[in-house]
Amino acid sequence: MSGSRFIGILPAAGLGSRLNPMTCPKELLPIAFVTEPETGAVRPIMAVQYALLAMRDAGVPRCIVVTSDRKPEMLRYLGNGADVGVSLAYVNQPEPLGLAAAVDAAFDWVSDCNVCLALPDTVFTPSESLGVVRATLSQTGADLVLGVFPSSDPCQLGPVRLDGDQRVIEVQEKPPSTDLRNTWGVAAWTPAFTAFLHRPLADLRGLSIGHFFNEAIAHGLDVRGVYFASGAYTDLGTGERLAAMVFPQGYSNERPETPLPRARLRSVG
């Protein structure tokens, strides 16, 4: 049964330093507002909820949230995951050491499972793309599958080079320049990649998981991509990107007292 089960990983131990001086966890920032059909009440959807709803819709019943003792709000807000229909457990990462180290912190709990990865400070469309990536992993027998989205800002993200058969031949990590106009945004993998990633912490420190996606190709793992040509991907790690998501009609950056346009009401799940 090794690798037959799926479990999600949500790495949420980072400091969110690009959003200073904000002290709230960026994963708990509202990215949209939805109306309750029965009452008409408006409620916010937080960034981490978007990722969890994507996990639920992909058929991933359990997720590990990698967080830290600097973010007790995460546990208080998410609890056991019953509100979104995904069973949650938590792994504490004492200090932020990069995305690769955060994912590997869950090793003892996922080593014999297939893994789905979504970043809880991002928004991607179509929302069912994680389910497509999961299905592609199961259908192709690949070791690792990346969900790839168009991007106008690939040098700040992780552009992916695909061949004509949708095999990944290169994963770049915030390159100074690139001819690619995309980024990976979600992923799924088998225990083969989990084992490949697992190594002494000193060898993971400060590195993005995209670095190891690229290394996996060089070591002969079967890495494939699914390109969502009409999709989109947004990293909410800066104030400008967050404002563009919440206030799609524009926002003022001139005078603090200038009222912001009302955020569009929309559904994300």
N, C-alpha and C positions, 0 to 999 in steps of 0.2 A: 504493500500500500504506500510505500515511500513516494512522496511527491504527488499523491492523488488528491490531497486536500488543498484548498486555497485558504490563505490567510492574508490579511492586508497589513501594510506598514504605513503609518502616518508619522513622519519625522517632524517633531514640533519642539525641538530643544534649543533652537537658535535664539539669538538675542534681539533680532529685528533692528539692528543698529542703523539701518538706512532710514528708519522712521523716527529716529530721535528728534525731539525729547519725549515722544509718546512712551508710556510705561505699560499700557495694556498689551497683552500678547496679540501679535498681529493676526494670529489664527482666529481670534475672537472678534475681529472687525466685521461690521456688517457690509455685505457686498450687494445686497438686493433686499427688497421688501415685497412681501406677498400678502394678499388679502385672504382671510379665512372665508371660504364659501358660505358657511352657515351663519356667521355673525357679522361679516364685513370688517372685522377688526384687522388692522395692519400689524404684521410682525416682521422683524428682521431675520434674514438668513445670514449666518456667520460663515466666514470662509471655510472653517473646518467642517461645518455641516455640509457644505457643497461636496467636499471630498468624501465624506462618509455616505452621503446619498448616492454618489457614484459607485462606491463600494457595494452598497446594498443592491443597487440596480444591476451590478455586474454579477450578483450571486455570490458575493464574498460574505460569509456569515460572521466572521470574527476579524477584529483588527487589533493590532498593537499600536498604541500611541507612545512614541518615544518623546518624553518631555523631561523637565528638570524641576528641581525644587524651587526654582525662581518663578515658576508658573503654576502655582496651586490653583489658579482660576480654571485651568483646563480640566482638572478632575472635578471641580465643583460644577462646572457648566455641563460637561459631557456625561458624567456619572458612568453608569454601566452600558450606555449606548441604547437603552430601550426606546428613547424618544425618536431615534432614527432607524431603528430596526437592525442594528449591528451590535454584536456583543463585543465590549471593549475591555482590554487589559492595558496596563501601563508599565513602561520600563523607564527608569530614571537614568538620565545621562548626566553625571555630575558637572561636566563643563562642556561647552559647545566646541566640538573639534572638527566640524565639517559634516557634510551630508553623508559621505561614505561611512564615517564612524558612527553616525546616528543610526543608519540602517543596520550596520553590523551589531549594534547594541542589542538587537532583538534575536541574535543568532540562536541562542539556546532554545528559543520558543518556536523558531520557524525552520530549523535545519532540515527537517524531513517533510516539509510542505512546499507546495508551489506558493509563490508570493505575488501579490499585486501591490504596486506602489503608486500612491498619489501624494502630491505635496499640498499640505493643508493651508498654504498661503498663495494658492494659484486658482485660477478659474479657466476651464477649458470647455470648448464645444466642438462637436456634439457631446452632451453629457454621457451618452452611452458608449463613448469611445473606449473607456476602460473595459467594458464588457466585450467589445470587439477584440481588444488586445488579449484579454484572457482567453477567448475562444480560439484565437489564432495560435496561441501557445499550445493549447490542447490539440488542435487539428494538425499542426505542422510537425510537432515533435521538436521544435526549436528549444534551445536552452534559455533564450532571452528574446523578448519581443518588446519593441519600443513603439509607443504611439507618438506619431510625428505630426506637427501642426505648422501651418504657414506662420511666418513671423516677419515683421518689418524691422525687428531689432535683434537679429540673431547674435550679434557680437556680445550681447549681455546675457545670453542664454546658452543652449547646448545644441548647435546645429548638427544635423545628421546627413551623411552621404549614403544614398541608396543606389543599388544597381538596378537593372531592368527587371530582376526577379524579386525585388523588394528585400534583398539581403542587405544588411548594414555593412558597409565597408569602412566607415570612419565615423567616429563621434568626436566632435570638437567641444572644447570647454571654454566659453567666453573668449573666443579668438580675437586678436587685434584687428583682423580683417578676414573676410570669408566671401566666397562666391555663392554660398548657400543662403536660402531665405526661408529657413524653417527652424524648428527646435523640437527636441523630444519633450514630452510633458507628462506622460504616464508610462508605466512599464509593468511587465509580468515576467516571472522567471521560475525556473525549476531549481531543485536543490543543487544542481551542478553549478549554477552561478552563485548561489549562497555560499557554497564551499569555496569557490574561487575568490570571493570577496573577503572571506574570513581570514584574518592574519593579525599579527601583533598590532596593538593600537598605534605604536610609533610609525608603522607603515601606512596607516590610514589618516593620520593627523593632518587636518587642513585640506584634505582632498575631496573633491566632489565625486559623487558616484559615477558621473559621466566619464571621469578618467578611467574608471574600472570597466565601464561598458566598452570603451575603446580597447583597453588591455585584453578584455575577454576575446575580442576578435583575433588579436595577434596570437593568442594561446589556443586558437582552434575551436572555440565555442561557436555554436550555430546561433547567430544573432540576426534577427529579422525585424523589419519595420512595417507598420501600417500607416500610410500617409492619408490624413484626413484633409483633402484638398480644399474643402469648403469650411473647414473648422477654424478655430481661433484659440489662442492661448495667451493668458495674461498673468504675469508675475506681480503680485500685489505688494512687493517689498519696498516700493518707494511711494511717497505721498502723491506724486503726479499720477502714477498708475492706479492707485487706490481711488483717487478723486475721479479719474476718467471712468472707472467702473461704477461707482456709486452715483455719480452725477454725469450721466452720458450726454446731457444737453450743455455741458460746460460748467466751469466754476470760476470764481474770482480769485486771483492771487494778488490783487492790488491793495485793497483795503480790508482789514480784518472785520470791519463792521458791515461790509457789503453782504446782503443776504445771498445765500447760495440758492440756486434753483432747486426746486423740489425733486428729489430722486424719483426716477421712474419706477412705478410699481410693476413688478414682473415676477414670474415664477421661474425657479431654477431647479426644481426637483419634481 
